[in-house]
C-alpha cells in the first residue's frame, strides 16, 4: 500500500470533514465577538484559543477550511475546464498558427502571477472570494494547457491514433475519444497539486485583503490579523498556519501517491 497516498488522504480528509461539518455545526459562532474572553490560550473550552475579538479560533478554522477548499476547487475546475481543451486543440494543430497563438497566450498569462491578476480584477470589481477564484483560475489555465499539450503530442504519433485517423475520425473526435482518456491520469495528479497551490494562493490573497471579506473567516486573513499579536498570543498565528501547512502537505502527499499508483513505471522503480 502507498503510504504517501494513505497519509495524504487522511490529512486532506480531516480538513474536508471539518469544512463539511461547519455547514451544520461549529463549537461557537465563528463571528461571535466576546471581548471578555479575548486572547485566551488553548483550553478545554476553546481547544485552539480565542483571537483579539474573543472569537473561537477552532470555529473560524472550520469555516475557513470551507472557504479555502471552495475557492481552490472552483479555481482548479476553471483551469481544467479551459486549459485542457486548449491543450488538446494546440496538440491537434501542432506547428500551426493556432498552436502558436495558444502557447504565446499561455506565456503571457504566466508572466502575471495570480496575485497580480487579482489586483487588476480587484481594481475594477473590488475584493472578494469570487474575484480570488477568477484570478487563481486564470493562472491555472496555462498550467493545464501546457501539460495536456505536452502529453497529447506524444500520443498523436501512436499507432492507434493513426488508425483512428485512417478510419476518418476528425481531430476533435480523436482528441476527446482517444487522447483525453490517455492523459486523464496525468491531469488528475496535476489537479491535486494545483489544488494545494490554490489553497496557498487563496491564503496569500486573503492575507493582503484581496480574498474572502469579513465576516467570512479565511486562513490567510487570520494570519494577517495575528501578525501584530504574535508576541502576546502566538496561537493566533500558529493555528491557521498549521492548518495551511497540513492541508497543503496532505494534498502534495496524495498527489505523489496518486502519481505512483497511476504510473506503473514509477511504482516499480520505488519498490
CORHU-V158946 format. One record per backbone hydrogen bond with DSSP energy under -0.5 kcal/mol. CO is the residue of the C=O (numbers start at 1). NH is the residue of the N-H. If there is no record, write none. Layout:
CO|NH  CO|NH
//
This chain:
1|3  2|6  3|7  4|8  5|9  6|10  7|11  8|12  9|13  10|14  11|15  12|16  13|17  14|18  15|19  16|20  17|21  18|22  20|23  21|24  21|25  28|30  29|32  34|37  35|38  37|40  40|50  46|43  46|49  49|57  51|39  51|54  53|34  55|51  56|60  57|61  58|62  59|63  60|64  61|65  62|66  63|67  64|68  65|69  66|70  67|71  68|72  69|73  70|74  71|75  72|76  73|77  74|78  75|79  76|80  77|81  78|82  79|83  80|84  82|86  83|87  84|88  85|89  86|90  87|91  88|92  89|93  91|94  93|96  93|99  96|100  97|101  98|102  99|103  100|104  101|105  102|106  103|107  104|108  105|109  106|110  107|111  109|112  111|113  113|116  113|117  114|118  115|119  116|120  117|121  118|122  119|123  120|124  121|124  121|125  122|126  128|132  129|133  130|134  131|135  132|136  133|137  134|138  135|139  136|140  137|141  138|141  138|142  139|143  140|144  141|145  142|146  143|147  144|148  145|149  146|150  147|151  148|152  149|153  150|154  151|155  152|156  154|157  155|158  158|162  159|163  160|164  161|165  162|166  163|167  164|169  165|168  170|174  171|175  172|176  173|177  174|178  174|179  175|180  178|182  179|182  179|183  180|183  180|184  183|187  184|188  185|189  186|190  187|191  188|192  189|193  190|194  191|195  192|196  193|197  194|198  195|199  196|200  197|201  198|202  199|203  200|204  201|205  202|206  203|207  204|208  205|210  205|211  206|209  210|128  213|216  218|222  219|223  220|224  221|225  222|226  223|227  224|227  226|229  226|230  229|232  229|233  233|236  234|237  234|238  235|239  236|240  237|241  238|242  239|243  240|244  241|245  242|246  243|247  244|248  245|249  246|250  247|251  248|252  249|253  250|254  251|255  252|256  253|257  254|258  255|259  256|260  257|261  258|262  259|263  262|264  263|266  263|267  264|268  265|269  266|270  267|271  268|271
//
